[in-house]
Amino acid sequence: MASKVTVKWEGDELVQRASRKIDLNAERVGAMISGDVVRSLSKGQPVTRDEKGRLRGLKPSKPGQPPRLLHGLLRNSVDHRVDRGRLDVEVVIGAYTPYAKALEFGNPKRKLGERPYLRPALDRNKEKAKTMLFKGVVS
C-alpha cells in the first residue's frame, strides 16, 4: 500500500502572522530612532532669563550640530507613528513644535543655519532598523 502525504497551505494565517510581526517590529524601530533623536536633543547649555522672564541660551549649538536643550519643548515633541499600507510599512519620525522644521533644515530668512537632529539619527540607525524590521519574519 502506498503512503499518502498531505500538505496543507495556510497562506492567509502565515501572511497575518508576518504582518503582525512587521507591525510590532515597525513600532520598535520607531521607538529606537525616536529615542536616539531625544538623546541627541538632551545636551544642555547655561541659561539666563531676559527682562520678560523668557529663557535665553548662553551657548547655543553651532550650525551642523543638533540643537542644545533650552526648555525641552522640541525634545518632548519627538514622536513616531507607523503608517501601514496594503503592501508597505512606513515609520515616520518627527518633532512637532513650530520651529522643528527650521532647526532641522535652517531658515535663511532668519539667518538660522541648519541644526539637523532627525536625519543624523536615521543615518545612524538605518541598517539596524532594516534588520529589526524583518526580525522573526523571514529566516
VENUR-V459464 format. One record per helix or strand of 2 or more residues. SS is the DSSP state (@ for helix, = for strand). FROM is the first residue (numbers start at 0). TO is the last residue. If there is no record, write none. Layout:
# VENUR-V459464
ss-><SS;SS>
from-><FROM;FROM>
to-><TO;TO>
This chain:
# VENUR-V459464
ss-><@;=;=;@;=;=;@;@;@>
from-><10;46;54;72;78;88;99;107;117>
to-><39;48;56;76;83;93;104;109;133>
